Structure formats: C-alpha cells, structure tokens
Amino acid sequence: MIRDLLRVAGDSPSEYVTHHLQHWQVSIGEGAFWTLNVDSLLVSLVLGLLTIGTFFVVGRRATAGVPSKFQAFIEIVVEFIDTQVKDVFHGNRSFVAPIALTIFVWVFAMNALKMIPVDFFPGTAAALGQEYFRAVPTTDLNITSAMALAVLLLMFAFAISAKGAAGFGKELFTAPFHAHGTLMKIVLAPANFGLNVIEYLSKPVSLAMRLFGNMYAGELVFLLIALLGMAGGNLMMEAALGAKAGGALAFVGAVAAGAAWSIFHILVITLQAFIFMILSVVYFSMSTEAH
C-alpha cells in the first residue's frame, strides 16, 4: 500500500502535499458544470449512517438497570448536549436537542478521521487503483457550507414557526430600525431588509469558514509533520545502512512524528464540533426572538 502511495504521490514534498489535498472528483454535465467530491460525500454519508445506527442500537438495547459502559457513555453525551441546549434555547427543546446532538456527533465523527495517519486512506485508495482520496469531509468547504446552509434553513423554519410567515416577513423590513408612521417605515424598509439579509447570511458563512479553516489548517500541519517524519526515517536508515530508506520506515516515522500532535488535536476536533453545535443552537434561539 505504501509503495503504491509513494508511486502516485510523487517524489518531492510539494507533490506529496498536493496529492493529499486533491479530492476524488467526478464531473457531471456538459462542460463539467457539476463536479462532485465523491470522497467527501461518501465518507460523510457513511459516518452519518454509522452515528445514527449507533444511537439507534443503543436506544433499542438500553436497560433501566445497570447500563453497559458504552450505554453510560452515550447517556453522558446526550445529557451534556441537552444541558447545553437548555442553557441557550429557552423554548421547546424537543426538536432542538436532537438536532444539536446530531450536529455534534456527526461533526465530531468527521473531524476524528484526522486522528488516522494521513497516508492510510490515500495509500489504501492507491492500492485499489484510485489515485486521489481525501477522507476528512470537514476539510472540504463544500461539506461545511452545506451543513451551514442546512442551519440557515432551520433558522428560517424556527423564525416562521415562532412568529408566523407574516410576522417574519414584517420583521425583515421593520427591524432593527423601528419607526413610527407609514412614510418612515417605507423609507427605512430597504436598509432594514439589507441589514437583516447580511445578518442571516453572515451566520452560516462564519459557521462554514470556521470549521473548514481549523480542520484544513490542522490537515496541513499533519502533512508537514508526516514529511518531517519521513525525512527523519530516511536519515536514520541512511545512517544505519548507508542506503535510501524504504517506504515502510518512512511511514513509521510519519506516524511517530504525528503522535504528539494527534494527542493535542483531540481537543481541537472536539472543540470545533462543540462550537459548530452551540453556535447553531444560539442562531436557532435568536431566530425565535423578536428584534
């Protein structure tokens, strides 16, 4: 597998990094109007099904007596998310809490793939005949933007549910510059509408860019550490045998070099999942409140 990866990725560090940052893409339509990142879509779908399936199985097998260790862990996660939602969202939590739990667990699962050595998925794909495979969906701006867009649509749904369609539409043109008199309301309506559009659009943009930026930066650091580890493995082999190191020792060096950063990165992937979740709940709460 490692030999196939090294053959595909090239010899120079720039070729190595470029290869690992390239998606498995499929173009659809004339002139490649639609280009799908198949790896991001496939991995996010599989992880979504796995997380939903895990909670479903645990829920079906839950016991009122002494729970298993895994059931106790799931209950802790559910209780933690419910507590956070209770502190932020002051309305009916029956729909918000499951959404928040889904967001947190799904984003965490996607982020957690960064803990696997950076050469594993590209090397496996190369061994199977696929040149490119980028496994972490949250390093793909398309995926984080799609999740943020879903949050935006839910914000609209919560706003319309709380205020009614007429009330929500009225608020778009009358807030935040409330005015008395029909003439002043008409004069200020364009400014109110423009500010509200900017406010609503800035929220999903910030959500998508924050998660993508942190995960993408972490991926680059992992790649650089892997290159340093490979270089160190090569130097050790040259010093010991007076010959160029093989791919296996380079791979071991990359794994060893990334271990310390991986331990630190556990906090990063958890924190980013929590921030995405809690900000989404905050935005839901803001949507239900009158300006």
Residue pairs with C-beta under 8 A, 6 or more apart in sequence:
1 123
1 124
1 126
1 127
2 119
2 123
2 247
2 248
2 250
2 251
3 247
4 123
4 126
4 127
5 119
5 122
5 123
5 126
5 127
5 247
6 247
6 250
7 126
8 19
8 122
8 126
8 131
9 15
9 16
9 19
9 20
9 122
9 126
10 16
10 18
10 19
13 227
16 223
16 227
17 220
17 223
17 224
17 227
19 122
19 132
20 118
20 122
20 134
20 223
21 134
21 219
21 223
22 132
22 134
23 37
23 38
23 39
23 40
23 132
23 134
23 140
24 37
24 38
24 39
24 125
24 130
24 131
24 132
24 133
24 134
25 35
25 36
25 37
25 38
25 132
26 35
26 36
26 38
27 34
27 35
27 36
28 34
28 35
28 36
37 134
37 140
37 142
37 143
39 132
39 133
39 134
39 135
40 134
40 137
40 140
40 142
40 143
41 137
41 143
43 110
43 113
43 135
43 136
43 137
44 106
44 110
44 137
44 143
47 106
47 109
47 110
47 113
47 137
48 106
50 109
51 102
51 105
51 106
51 109
52 102
54 74
55 74
55 105
58 70
58 71
58 74
61 71
62 71
63 71
67 75
77 101
77 104
77 105
78 101
81 97
81 100
81 101
81 104
81 277
82 93
82 97
82 101
84 100
84 277
84 278
84 281
85 93
85 96
85 97
85 100
85 281
86 93
88 278
88 281
88 282
88 285
89 96
89 281
89 284
89 285
90 285
91 162
91 285
91 288
96 281
96 284
99 154
99 280
99 284
100 277
100 278
100 280
100 281
103 147
103 273
103 276
103 277
103 280
104 273
104 274
104 276
104 277
105 273
107 138
107 147
107 211
107 272
107 273
107 276
107 277
108 269
108 270
108 273
110 136
110 137
110 138
110 143
111 136
111 138
111 215
111 268
111 269
111 270
111 272
111 273
112 269
113 121
113 135
113 136
113 137
114 136
114 215
114 218
114 219
114 222
114 262
114 265
114 269
115 262
115 265
115 266
115 269
116 135
117 226
117 251
117 254
117 255
117 258
118 219
118 222
118 223
118 226
118 254
118 258
119 226
119 251
119 254
121 133
121 134
121 135
122 132
122 133
122 134
124 133
125 131
125 132
125 133
134 140
136 215
136 219
137 143
138 144
138 211
138 212
138 215
138 272
139 212
139 215
139 216
139 219
140 212
141 208
141 209
141 212
144 207
144 208
144 209
144 211
144 212
144 215
145 204
145 208
145 212
147 207
147 208
147 211
147 276
148 203
148 204
148 205
148 207
148 208
149 204
151 203
151 204
151 207
151 280
151 283
152 200
152 201
152 203
152 204
154 280
154 284
155 200
155 203
155 283
155 284
155 286
155 287
156 168
156 287
158 284
158 287
158 288
159 168
159 287
159 288
160 168
161 288
162 287
162 288
162 289
163 171
163 288
163 290
171 196
171 290
171 291
172 192
172 193
172 196
173 185
173 189
173 192
173 193
174 185
174 188
174 189
174 192
175 192
175 196
175 290
175 291
176 192
176 195
176 291
177 188
177 191
177 192
179 185
179 187
179 188
203 279
203 283
206 279
207 276
207 279
207 280
210 272
210 275
210 276
211 272
211 275
211 276
214 268
214 272
215 269
215 272
218 265
218 268
218 269
221 261
222 258
222 261
222 265
225 254
225 257
225 258
225 261
226 254
226 257
226 258
227 254
228 257
229 250
229 253
229 254
229 255
229 256
229 257
229 258
230 250
230 251
230 253
230 254
231 253
232 253
232 257
233 245
233 249
233 250
233 251
233 252
233 253
233 254
234 244
234 245
234 249
234 250
234 253
236 245
236 249
236 253
237 243
237 244
237 245
237 246
237 249
238 244
238 245
